[in-house]
Amino acid sequence: MTDASSIPPFPPSDAPASSDVAETLRGAADRVSSAIQAGRKPGMPLSILSNIAREAPLGCLFVAFLLGVAVARRR
């Protein structure tokens, strides 16, 4: 059995692949945030859910709890 501290780290790489990965992740994050912003416009699902949660937070917690119990019992 080896200790985690005895495993050498990966050597640093100057490959351009790391910048490609970073750009891909930035693009994905931009697309996700634009989808969230579009969903928060009035009348859209995220707007409706946030309004419901703001009006009845305990009711939403209760419904979420019941859904969690139902999903847990299925497994």
Secondary structure as a PSIPRED ss2 file (coil, helix, strand):
# PSIPRED VFORMAT (PSIPRED V4.0)

   1 M C   1.000  0.000  0.000
   2 T C   1.000  0.000  0.000
   3 D C   1.000  0.000  0.000
   4 A H   0.000  1.000  0.000
   5 S H   0.000  1.000  0.000
   6 S H   0.000  1.000  0.000
   7 I C   1.000  0.000  0.000
   8 P C   1.000  0.000  0.000
   9 P C   1.000  0.000  0.000
  10 F C   1.000  0.000  0.000
  11 P C   1.000  0.000  0.000
  12 P C   1.000  0.000  0.000
  13 S C   1.000  0.000  0.000
  14 D C   1.000  0.000  0.000
  15 A C   1.000  0.000  0.000
  16 P C   1.000  0.000  0.000
  17 A H   0.000  1.000  0.000
  18 S H   0.000  1.000  0.000
  19 S H   0.000  1.000  0.000
  20 D H   0.000  1.000  0.000
  21 V H   0.000  1.000  0.000
  22 A H   0.000  1.000  0.000
  23 E H   0.000  1.000  0.000
  24 T H   0.000  1.000  0.000
  25 L H   0.000  1.000  0.000
  26 R H   0.000  1.000  0.000
  27 G H   0.000  1.000  0.000
  28 A H   0.000  1.000  0.000
  29 A H   0.000  1.000  0.000
  30 D H   0.000  1.000  0.000
  31 R H   0.000  1.000  0.000
  32 V H   0.000  1.000  0.000
  33 S H   0.000  1.000  0.000
  34 S H   0.000  1.000  0.000
  35 A H   0.000  1.000  0.000
  36 I H   0.000  1.000  0.000
  37 Q H   0.000  1.000  0.000
  38 A H   0.000  1.000  0.000
  39 G H   0.000  1.000  0.000
  40 R C   1.000  0.000  0.000
  41 K C   1.000  0.000  0.000
  42 P C   1.000  0.000  0.000
  43 G C   1.000  0.000  0.000
  44 M C   1.000  0.000  0.000
  45 P H   0.000  1.000  0.000
  46 L H   0.000  1.000  0.000
  47 S H   0.000  1.000  0.000
  48 I H   0.000  1.000  0.000
  49 L H   0.000  1.000  0.000
  50 S H   0.000  1.000  0.000
  51 N H   0.000  1.000  0.000
  52 I H   0.000  1.000  0.000
  53 A H   0.000  1.000  0.000
  54 R H   0.000  1.000  0.000
  55 E H   0.000  1.000  0.000
  56 A C   1.000  0.000  0.000
  57 P H   0.000  1.000  0.000
  58 L H   0.000  1.000  0.000
  59 G H   0.000  1.000  0.000
  60 C H   0.000  1.000  0.000
  61 L H   0.000  1.000  0.000
  62 F H   0.000  1.000  0.000
  63 V H   0.000  1.000  0.000
  64 A H   0.000  1.000  0.000
  65 F H   0.000  1.000  0.000
  66 L H   0.000  1.000  0.000
  67 L H   0.000  1.000  0.000
  68 G H   0.000  1.000  0.000
  69 V H   0.000  1.000  0.000
  70 A H   0.000  1.000  0.000
  71 V H   0.000  1.000  0.000
  72 A H   0.000  1.000  0.000
  73 R H   0.000  1.000  0.000
  74 R H   0.000  1.000  0.000
  75 R C   1.000  0.000  0.000
